Amino acid sequence: MAVVSAYAAAFEELAAVTTGRTRRGPQGAVLAISGAPIASLNGIISAAPEPSAEEIMALAAAEGRWELPWSIQVRGVPGPLVAEAAARLGLTSLTQQPLMVRRAGQGLPTRPVVDGLRVRAVPVDELDLYARTVAAGFEAPHEMFRIFADPSLGKIDGVTFYLAELDGVPVGTGMTATSGDLTGIFNITTLPSYRRRGYGQAITLEMVRAGFATGAGTAYLCASTMGEPVYQSVGFRTEEYLTVITAPS
């Protein structure tokens, strides 16, 4: 539960600096609206083993405005009450994402050396470049990821953005959010023309190493089913699944 709580808190902190639209329910569920036109970056996340449908409904009603795509995220398979509540809110499409963890006891991974790839932290004045590279990595319009160009992101303690470069040319991205002894890993991308060269693995391992450097040696991430084997190859194991409930496309 600590990993899912840290995951929810990362989205809460993102929303706090971008829109200020955050709220917590009495049982700890988090409502966070980042402002990005991406359902997984707006919504309600419950870290409880048995999420409360009443709490989810109350948070949704308190927000009132859902002008953006949004989601409800819960652990495992949602129970009938949560599924019914989501359906009443117009969210009926379910996607399961592997929640993968690499425990600190596995040790500090060796620094990857891949064709001169350099992974560096991004200063605030380069966040627009970062946002554009994330969009290119996800093969999506820049507008969808413009939120990551917001200079206010530099105010979030424990969050660092990274560019992977070859000869100064961005080829991939990563992001870490540290909380206690946990490092959340997000936005791992490789630009389409640079895939299948091991860059995604190398970027991920650099994020793990960055966590160790801050004392947060246990790393976690949400993977796609297709990406699961890639993260397994660098020591991550699927410990549970998050279900993301969205409106049908």
Phi and psi in degrees as a GROMACS rama.xvg file:
@    title "Ramachandran Plot"
@    xaxis  label "Phi"
@    yaxis  label "Psi"
@TYPE xy
-61.1451  -38.5957  ALA-2
-65.3772  -45.4151  VAL-3
-66.9467  -36.6188  VAL-4
-62.7378  -41.0671  SER-5
-66.4553  -38.5146  ALA-6
-59.7132  -47.8792  TYR-7
-63.2974  -40.3854  ALA-8
-64.6984  -33.7668  ALA-9
-62.4118  -41.7813  ALA-10
-70.0647  -35.2464  PHE-11
-62.0581  -43.5661  GLU-12
-67.8808  -37.3881  GLU-13
-60.9973  -48.052  LEU-14
-65.8707  -33.7609  ALA-15
-60.6808  -36.0171  ALA-16
-92.8903  -20.095  VAL-17
-91.5145  -44.0129  THR-18
-126.067  -19.8704  THR-19
75.4385  5.73084  GLY-20
-94.5325  83.2589  ARG-21
-135.067  154.818  THR-22
-163.175  150.27  ARG-23
-121.05  140.647  ARG-24
-83.0243  168.948  GLY-25
-63.6393  -21.8715  PRO-26
-103.651  11.3412  GLN-27
98.1891  -4.30777  GLY-28
-62.3608  143.89  ALA-29
-110.376  129.436  VAL-30
-103.459  126.9  LEU-31
-142.636  122.697  ALA-32
-114.16  106.228  ILE-33
-78.815  -27.0696  SER-34
97.6382  -8.28967  GLY-35
-78.1594  146.785  ALA-36
-80.2643  49.5178  PRO-37
-132.643  123.744  ILE-38
-58.3476  -38.6892  ALA-39
-70.8259  -13.8768  SER-40
-99.2759  6.9636  LEU-41
-139.022  136.096  ASN-42
144.681  -153.147  GLY-43
-123.864  127.946  ILE-44
-121.121  126.401  ILE-45
-113.937  127.805  SER-46
-92.9693  -0.248599  ALA-47
-72.4039  142.933  ALA-48
-59.7409  -33.3911  PRO-49
-126.445  88.123  GLU-50
-62.5099  149.048  PRO-51
-90.127  119.866  SER-52
-63.1279  -36.6893  ALA-53
-63.9038  -42.5271  GLU-54
-63.6248  -43.2646  GLU-55
-61.9865  -44.9591  ILE-56
-63.7935  -39.5341  MET-57
-66.1728  -41.1737  ALA-58
-65.1533  -42.1518  LEU-59
-63.1845  -41.4868  ALA-60
-68.0845  -37.786  ALA-61
-66.3536  -34.5942  ALA-62
-67.3407  -46.0525  GLU-63
76.7185  -46.7298  GLY-64
-103.573  121.041  ARG-65
-127.353  62.9563  TRP-66
-78.3046  -8.31637  GLU-67
-111.887  156.774  LEU-68
-57.8852  140.837  PRO-69
-147.226  174.523  TRP-70
-148.313  161.634  SER-71
-114.399  130.501  ILE-72
-122.474  125.429  GLN-73
-136.258  163.397  VAL-74
-81.8927  138.683  ARG-75
66.5382  -151.306  GLY-76
-89.3678  123.411  VAL-77
-64.2618  138.751  PRO-78
-70.5122  170.591  GLY-79
-61.5417  -34.0692  PRO-80
-69.0011  -40.9126  LEU-81
-68.1413  -42.8569  VAL-82
-61.3874  -39.4312  ALA-83
-67.1049  -42.287  GLU-84
-62.0764  -43.8753  ALA-85
-61.5232  -42.4878  ALA-86
-62.9731  -38.2266  ALA-87
-63.5491  -25.9428  ARG-88
-92.6822  4.39347  LEU-89
87.5835  11.9367  GLY-90
-107.723  110.744  LEU-91
-130.435  -3.94352  THR-92
-95.8989  122.163  SER-93
-109.924  131.348  LEU-94
-129.705  129.5  THR-95
-97.1735  130.919  GLN-96
-116.131  129.234  GLN-97
-63.8199  127.848  PRO-98
-97.4119  110.022  LEU-99
-109.016  143.073  MET-100
-132.854  138.941  VAL-101
-117.025  111.895  ARG-102
-76.7179  147.867  ARG-103
-58.674  -31.0923  ALA-104
-62.6711  -16.0194  GLY-105
-74.1251  -10.857  GLN-106
88.5039  165.633  GLY-107
-69.808  122.524  LEU-108
-71.2581  154.239  PRO-109
-64.733  142.639  THR-110
-63.1823  124.22  ARG-111
-73.3952  141.184  PRO-112
-124.374  108.423  VAL-113
-131.467  102.402  VAL-114
47.4597  40.9954  ASP-115
73.2655  15.4876  GLY-116
-64.3801  132.987  LEU-117
-117.214  129.414  ARG-118
-113.635  122.438  VAL-119
-133.954  151.215  ARG-120
-70.1888  145.238  ALA-121
-102.143  124.177  VAL-122
-72.2334  163.218  PRO-123
-56.1909  -37.3262  VAL-124
-73.7637  -1.53395  ASP-125
-114.239  13.5862  GLU-126
-66.909  -27.4791  LEU-127
-65.756  -41.07  ASP-128
-61.8977  -41.2469  LEU-129
-60.2397  -48.6244  TYR-130
-60.4638  -40.9094  ALA-131
-66.2509  -36.3507  ARG-132
-71.6377  -39.3896  THR-133
-58.171  -47.0068  VAL-134
-60.0009  -43.8426  ALA-135
-64.184  -38.2261  ALA-136
-65.1828  -36.3332  GLY-137
-88.5868  0.256629  PHE-138
54.1674  50.3332  GLU-139
-131.166  160.644  ALA-140
-61.6449  146.925  PRO-141
-57.387  -34.9006  HIS-142
-57.8993  -30.7697  GLU-143
-66.4999  -29.0194  MET-144
-115.699  15.8676  PHE-145
-58.2647  -26.3807  ARG-146
-54.2488  -31.8363  ILE-147
-78.0562  -0.787556  PHE-148
-94.7283  -2.74679  ALA-149
-69.0631  117.886  ASP-150
-58.6221  -23.2672  PRO-151
-63.814  -17.6027  SER-152
-63.0209  -24.0666  LEU-153
-66.5861  -11.0371  GLY-154
-85.733  -9.12511  LYS-155
-81.8593  116.205  ILE-156
-64.2085  134.996  ASP-157
84.6243  -0.17842  GLY-158
-106.071  129.635  VAL-159
-133.629  138.304  THR-160
-106.646  143.636  PHE-161
-130.766  143.486  TYR-162
-112.887  138.74  LEU-163
-101.168  130.722  ALA-164
-133.289  149.314  GLU-165
-120.265  116.66  LEU-166
51.7945  39.6485  ASP-167
81.7635  -0.606348  GLY-168
-98.0667  122.779  VAL-169
-64.1177  130.712  PRO-170
-126.098  -6.6595  VAL-171
-172.641  174.579  GLY-172
-142.453  166.155  THR-173
-158.874  168.344  GLY-174
-153.342  138.77  MET-175
-122.029  146.862  THR-176
-132.924  109.185  ALA-177
-95.3369  140.978  THR-178
-148.232  109.329  SER-179
62.4398  -123.892  GLY-180
-98.468  16.9999  ASP-181
-114.867  139.217  LEU-182
-117.3  115.616  THR-183
-85.6455  135.837  GLY-184
-115.271  127.571  ILE-185
-137.258  166.291  PHE-186
54.2782  37.1206  ASN-187
-75.6033  113.407  ILE-188
-135.669  156.858  THR-189
-133.283  132.998  THR-190
-61.2906  144.587  LEU-191
-50.6844  -41.3917  PRO-192
-76.5194  -3.0188  SER-193
-116.358  14.5289  TYR-194
-80.3316  166.124  ARG-195
64.1443  31.4381  ARG-196
-122.128  6.31195  ARG-197
86.3283  7.332  GLY-198
-69.1146  -39.2007  TYR-199
-59.7316  -43.027  GLY-200
-62.9385  -44.4427  GLN-201
-63.0119  -42.8344  ALA-202
-62.9586  -43.6314  ILE-203
-60.3972  -44.358  THR-204
-65.6797  -34.9365  LEU-205
-64.7409  -35.6437  GLU-206
-66.6666  -39.6233  MET-207
-62.762  -44.7663  VAL-208
-62.7351  -38.084  ARG-209
-61.9411  -38.9971  ALA-210
-62.7417  -44.8687  GLY-211
-58.3178  -38.1089  PHE-212
-64.3888  -23.8321  ALA-213
-100.59  3.09288  THR-214
86.766  9.15478  GLY-215
-111.367  74.4026  ALA-216
-79.7235  -17.3811  GLY-217
-86.6081  123.676  THR-218
-114.145  147.688  ALA-219
-138.878  157.678  TYR-220
-160.101  159.724  LEU-221
-101.41  126.622  CYS-222
-110.684  158.533  ALA-223
-80.3172  160.585  SER-224
-58.6688  -36.917  THR-225
-69.2345  -34.2985  MET-226
-83.4295  -11.6513  GLY-227
-53.8015  -46.7411  GLU-228
-62.9673  -31.9832  PRO-229
-62.748  -45.6272  VAL-230
-73.5215  -30.9259  TYR-231
-60.9012  -34.7922  GLN-232
-68.3482  -16.1224  SER-233
-113.32  20.3196  VAL-234
102.598  -0.755607  GLY-235
-82.0252  146.809  PHE-236
-130.053  140.671  ARG-237
-74.4804  116.809  THR-238
-98.5836  -27.685  GLU-239
-166.612  -175.979  GLU-240
-124.182  144.903  TYR-241
-102.441  135.539  LEU-242
-101.404  124.871  THR-243
-105.403  118.704  VAL-244
-106.692  121.328  ILE-245
-131.388  172.163  THR-246
-70.3278  145.982  ALA-247
-63.3188  142.447  PRO-248
